[in-house]
């Protein structure tokens, strides 16, 4: 008799979340749907005992402790979670996020942040995964963030960014060129 273990509901949720994350990064500018609302499930899908997390929300950081994640300073974090609108002060703070090195570019951080997809600042995206270019609008993120990102992202260096709006997700890999319109 063959016995196949079935995933738990939590494992299924995590797998579906991870799948949405991969698709969002492979097709920048295309909105993906998350299986649940919010940013915390993404952190649960990505974080484990081998990753460092900086979280702007102390209560959420405490809840994420169950993933085994270790907490890290902003410049040392593998994942940076910004649970709220990104103002100019937060954008300046993000200039300290690790962008990797030429020897180890994959050590650049991944930023998880909230935003309003479909309203706000218009951006033209181009690069791998985009046929020609595409335009998206993202609100609740200070224009200064896009300047900080442009300075940090000198491919292969930079950050991958996930923007979450309820159950909608937008991925912006470090290889995506962004022009603020």
N, C-alpha and C positions, 0 to 999 in steps of 0.2 A: 504494500500500500504506500502510495506517495502522499506525503503531507506537505502542502504548500502553506507557508505562513502568510497570513493576510496582514497588510499594514493597518495600524491603528488609525482612528480618525485624525489624530494629531499628525501622524506621519503623512497621511494623505494630504492634509492641509499644507504641510511644509513642502511636500513634493510639488503640489500645484503652484504654490507661491514661487518656488525656485524656478519652475518652468516659465512662469510669467516674467521673472527677472531676466532669464536668459534670452527670451524672445525680445524683450524691451531693449536690451543692449545690442542685439543683432540687427534690429530694425529701428535705429534712432528716429524719433519723430512720430512713430506709430504708437498710438495709445493702446495699452494692454489692460486687461481686467484682472484684478486680484481676486482670489476666492473669498476674501474678507475685507472689511473696511479698516483702514489705518496702516500705520507704519510699523507697529510693534511686531506683527507677524513676519514682516520682511527681516527684521533684526533676528527673530527666532530662527528663520530659515538659513541665515548666513553665519550667525555667531556660534562658536563652540569654544572648547578649552584652549584651542591654539590661536585664537584671535583676540586682538585688543580692541576695545570699544570706548569711544568717547561719546557720552550722551548728554545733551543739553537739559534733559528732564530727569531730575533726581528720582522721582517716583517710578518712572519707566525704567531707569537704570536698575533700581532695586528689583523690579519684577523680572528683568532680563537676567538676573543673577542665576536663575534656574537653568540657563543654557550652558553654564560653566564658563562663560566669557570672563576674561580678566579686564579690568578697567585700565585705561591708558590715558596718558596726557594727550592733548590734542595733536601735537606733532608726531607722536609715536603710535597713534591709533590706526588699526587696519580699517575700521569702520567708524564713521562719524555720523551720529544721528542728531539731527536738528529737528526737534519736535515743536515747531511753531513757525510763524512767519519769519523770513530772513530779512532783517533790517540792515542798514549800512554798518552798524556796529558788529553784527554777526558776520557780515561779509568780510570785514576787515580781520576779524578773528580767524576766519577760514584761510587766510593767507598763510597761516602757520601749519596747515595740514600737509602731511608728507606726500610728495609727488614722485617718490621713487628715486633711483639713481640710474646712470647710464649702464652700470653693471647689473643692477637689479630693478628694472623699470616696473616689474610686476608688484613691487612693494608700495606703489602709490596707493593711497587710501581710496575707499569707496564712500561717497557721501550720500546719506539718505536724508531727504528733506521734504517738507510740506510745501505745496504750492497750489495755485489755482490753474488747472490746465484748461485752455480755451479762452482765457481772458488775461489782460495785462500786456506786458512787454512782448512785442512780436520779435521772433528770432528766425533767421534763415539758417537752416542746418545743411551741411554737405559733408561728404566723406564716405567711408566704407559703410555699406548697408543702406545707402540712400541713392536712389536713381536720380542723378542730377542734383537737385536740391529740394527741400521742403520747408514750409513755414509753419511755425507753431506759436501760440501765444501762451505765456506763463505769467501768472500774477502772484502776489504775495512774496516775491523775491526781489530784493533791492537791486536796482541797476548796477550798483557797485559789485555785486557778486559776479556778474558776467565779466567785468574787468579783471577781478581777482582770478577767475577761472582761466581767462585768456593768458594771463601771466604765468600761471602754474602749469598749464597744458602745452608743453612743447614736445609733441609725440616723439618718442615713446613714453616720455614722462607725463605725469598728470594724474587726474582723478577720474574715476567713473562716477557719475551722478545719477541717482534715481530720484525723480520727483513724484510724490504721491499726493493724490487728490481723492479722498474717500477711497473708492475701490479702483480708481484709475491710476495707471502707472506709465511714466515716460522715462526711458533710459537714454542717457547721454554719455557714451563712452569717451575716453580721453582722446580718441582719434577723430571725433566729430568736430568739424570747424563750425563755429557759431558766430554769426554776424547779427548784432543788435540793429533792428530796423527803426 
